[in-house]
Amino acid sequence: MDFGGGDEIRFERIGRAGVVTLTRPKALNALTHGMVRALAKALAAWESDAGVALVLVLGEGRAFSAGGDIMQVYAARGAGEEPPADFFADEYRLNVHIERYRKPYVALIDGIVMGGGVGISFHGSHRVLTENAQFAMPEVGIGFFPDVGGSHILPKFGSYGMYLALTGNRIGQGDALGCGLATHAIKATDQAALVARLMESGDPDAVLRDLSGPVARATDAATLAAIERHFSLASLDAVVSSLAAAQGDFSAATLSTILSRSPTSLAVAFRQIAMGRTLSMEACMRMEYRILNRMLAGHDFYEGIRAAIVDKDRQPKWRPARIEDVAATDVDAYFADLGERELAL
């Protein structure tokens, strides 16, 4: 089936399923604009197709999808071109469509899922993880923010969601299931059986009742209690102060991680996640589009890409360099209305 996307994404009608396969394994299935547009077309077509009972999304190789193809953003800046806000606009509209989707939307995650990959999986009705899955929203580490609906997903998990946003730390199958990010856990060896039965029956709930099961959390109770204690506080400064005053390996390691992140991104992400608790998906995406446009016009996102991907020196020079130097008025600007450039949904 040709919805576009070239050799980066494949669409098939098999049995009762519309099957999407991300086919950029060498790039860890990072999303391109063409992939986003093609997936949007496929979902629209299948939603009104009575022969399609569910959508199944898969990733080739060792990643489901490790995010968006952010090098295009960096290249545009280097060439003196306008940053590709249209890519993000289409991506955010796709995220909203998935969250609203009227048919079961099953993401089978057997590997890394980050950033843009989260946006095309964790808004769906069924998020199925194997023991090989690794979830993260690591954007604050590259001077960005947990977008693609992070402000809608992460607040559902309270202090744990704030912890994931501010650290960018990875979690596995057990923790994702335990906090509610994943709806089901299966064994990697059962993937073929799951896919075949979904295609045959079109009933994910019945199939997953047979093939999924409980998985213990990797994070122990004491660490979960520490996350609740520190990351339930009412401000970023309070979180940092609490971690600094605490004793133990967890608080020291977590504080070190946070202090390595972009101070601006941390401040924006904290407010974004706090605000997302009371906003609809649509309102979250409009908010994120406002933040995005300011990030694209700033410094830290490009510096983060340079340090992590281009030069790979892992030594970003953030501006400002300290959390205490990020003014509240500076954060306010990221959330200001865009006027005629507001995201149309």
N, C-alpha and C positions, 0 to 999 in steps of 0.2 A: 504494500500500500504506500503510495507516494504522497506524503504530506510535506515533503521538503526535508531539509536537514542533511542531505547528501549522505556521505558515509559515516557521519558522526552519530546518527541515531536511526534505529530501525523500528518499523511499525508492522505488525502482523495481526490478522484475525485468525485465531486458532480456537476451534470449538466455540465456547461461549465467552471467550476472553479477547479483549483488545490488548495486545502485548506490546509494550514499549521496551526496547533494549538500548541502553546507552553504549555506544560502540567507539569510545576513544580511550581504550585501556592504557595506552602509553602516556596519556595525559591525565590518568586517573579519572577519566570521564568528566572532566571539568566542563561546565556548561558554556556553550557559545550562544551568540544571539540567534544563529540559525537553528540550533537545537530548541531553544525556547519558543521560537515562532512555530516550528514544526509541531512540537508537543501541544501547543495551544490549539492548533488546527485539528489535530487528531482527537483531542479531548472533546472539542465542540462537535465533531462529526459523530463520535461514538456515544455521546450523551443522548443523542436523539435516534440512535440505531437500536431497534428492538432486539436485534440479534446479539448485541453485546451486553452481557449481564454484569461484567466487571472489567476494570482496567488493572493490569498487572505491570509493574515497572521493575525492571532488572538492570543491573550494571555488569558489563563484561570485565573480566580480570579481577584484580585484588581490591578494587574500590567500587562502591556503588556510585558515588560522585564526590570528589574532594573539593567541590566548590564551583565558583564561576571562573571563567577565563580572564583573570584580572590583568594579565599582561597587555591586553588591548587598551586598558585604561592608562597604563604607564606609557605605552607607545604613543598614544594620542597626545599626552602631555609633552613628551619628548619631541614630537613633530610640530608642536605649537597649534594643535587642532583642538576643537571643542571636545570636552570629555563626553564619552558615549552614554549620556543620561537616558537615551532612548532604549538602550539594552536593559537597564535596570527598570525602566517603566514597564516594558513588556514582561520582564521577569516577575515584577510585583503583581501585575494583573493576572499572570498565570498562577501565582501563589493563591490569590483570592479565588480564582476559579476552582482550584483543587479543593480549597477549604469548603466551598459551596457545593461541590460536585454531588450530583443526584444519584450516582451509582457507587457501589463499593469500589474503592481505590486502594489497591494493595501494593505496597512497596516492600520488596524482598531485599533486605540489606545484609550482604555477606562481605563486609569489608569496611573501608573508611567511608564515612558520610559526614561532610562538613559544609558549612556555608550554603551555596546554591543548591547542593545536593539535599540538604535539609529542607529547603523550600519546596522541592518537588516530591518529597516523601512524607514528612512529618505533619503536613496539613491533611493528609489523606485519612480515610477511615480505618485502615488496617496497616500498622507499622510492624513488620515481622523481621526480627533480628536473629541471626545465627550467632554462635560463639565467636565468630571471626569479626563481628561488627565492632566498629569504634566510632562513637559519636563525639563531635565537638563543634562548638561555635567559637573559633579562635580569633575572631576578627580584631579584637582590641590589641592583639599582638602584632598586627600590621597597620595600626593606625586607622582602623575602620571601626565598624560597630556591628553587632549581631542583627543583620537585616533579614531579608526574605521572610519576614513574619516572626522574627525572634521576639519581638515585643508582644506577639500574641501567644506564642508557644511557651516561652520560658516563665512568664508570671504564673502560669498554672501550677508550677511546682514550687512556689513560695521561695524560701531562702535558698533552696537547692538550685532553682533556676537562676537566681541572682549570682550564686557561686559560679555556675557554668558560664554566665555572661562575663563576669569580671576576671576570671582566671583563664578562660579558654581551654581548660583542661579536658582531656579525653576521658570518656567513660565507656564501659563495655556493655555487653548484653544484660547482665544481671542488674546493674545500676539503672540502665535505661528502662528495663521492665519494672523495677522496684519503684521508681519515681513516677512512672506513667508515660514516659516518652514513647516507649514501645508498647504496643498492645498485645503482642505475642512473641514468644521465644521458641525457636525450633533448632534442631540439630542440623549442622551443615549437610550432613549426609542425607537428610530428608528433603532437601530442596527439590530434587527432580520429582519426587512423589508429590510434593505440594503443588508444583507447577502443573503437572499432568492432571491432578484431580481438580484444580481450579479451572483449568480449561474445559474439562469434561462437565463439571457440575454447575459452575457459575455461582456457587454458594460458599463464600469464604468462611462464614461462621461455622458451617458444618464441617468443612475440611480442616479448619484450624482446631476445632475441638478434638479431633483425632490426633493431630500431628504436633500440636504445641503443648508446652507444659511449664511448670514453675522452674525458676532458676534463682539461686541465692545471690544476694547482692555481694559485690566484691568489697564494697566499703563497709567497714565495721560500724557498730552502733555508736561507739565513742566518737568516731570521726563525723558521723552524721549529726550527732548532738553538737559538735563543735561548729559545723557548718551552720546549723540552725542558730546557734548563739551569736556568731559573728555576722552572718549575712542577712539576718532579720532586722538589723539596725537601720535607723531612719536616714542615714546619709553616708556618702562614700567616706568622708573623713572619719565618721564613727566606726565604720568597718575596718579601716586601716589602723586606727588607734586601738581598737579591740584586739586585732591580730598582733600588734606590736607589744601590747601589754601581757599577752598570754604566754604561757610556757609550753614547750613541747615541739616535737618535730613538725606536726601538721601546721601549726600557726606560723612557724618560721619559714617553712617551705612555701606556704600559700602567700605570705607577705612578700617573699622574694619574687614570686611569680608575678604578683600584681604590680610591684614596683618596677618590673621590667616592661610593662605594657605602656602604651601611649596614655599619658595623663589626660589628654583631651578626650580620647576614646572612652576611657574609664568613666569620666564625668558624664559624658553623653549617654553611655550605655546604662549607667545607674539610673538616670532620670527616665530614659526610654523604657526600661523594664518596670520601673515604678508606675509610670503613666499607663503602660499597657494593661495593668491589672483591671482597669475600668473601661477599656476601649473595645469596640468591636474590631473584627478583623479588618474591615474596610478603613476604619479610623486609624488603626495601627499602620496600615500600609501608606496612607497619606502622610502620617507623621514620619515614617521611615524615608519616604521620598524627599521630604523637606530636609531631613538630616543628610541624606545622600548628596543632595545638590551642594550643601555647604562643605561636606567632606571632599567632594570633587574639586572644589575651589580652594582647598586648603593645602597644607604642607604634609601632615603626618601620614596620610594614606600612601602617597608616593614614596615617602621616605621608608615606610614600612615595607613596601614592595621591593624597593631597592635593596634593603638590608637582608630580606628573606629570600628573594628570588633572583635578583639581578646580580648584585655583587656577592651575595651570600656571606657577608661578614658578620651577620647577626649582631650588629652594633648600631642600631638605629639612633639617630640624633633627633629626639622629639622636641617640638616647640609648642608650648613650654616643656621643660624637662622635668618639672616637679608637679605633683598633684596640687600642692598648696598654691601654685601660681596660676591655676586655671580659675578664672573669675566666673562668678555666677552669670554675669551679663554675657560673657563669651559663650557659655552653654546655652543661654536663652536664644542666642542668634541661630543656633542649629535647628530650633523648633519653630521659628517664625514662619508665618504663612508665605507661600510663594506667589500669591496673586494669580495671574493668568497662567502660571506654570504649574499650578497644583496638579497632582496626579488624577487623571480621569479614570474612573472605574465603571 
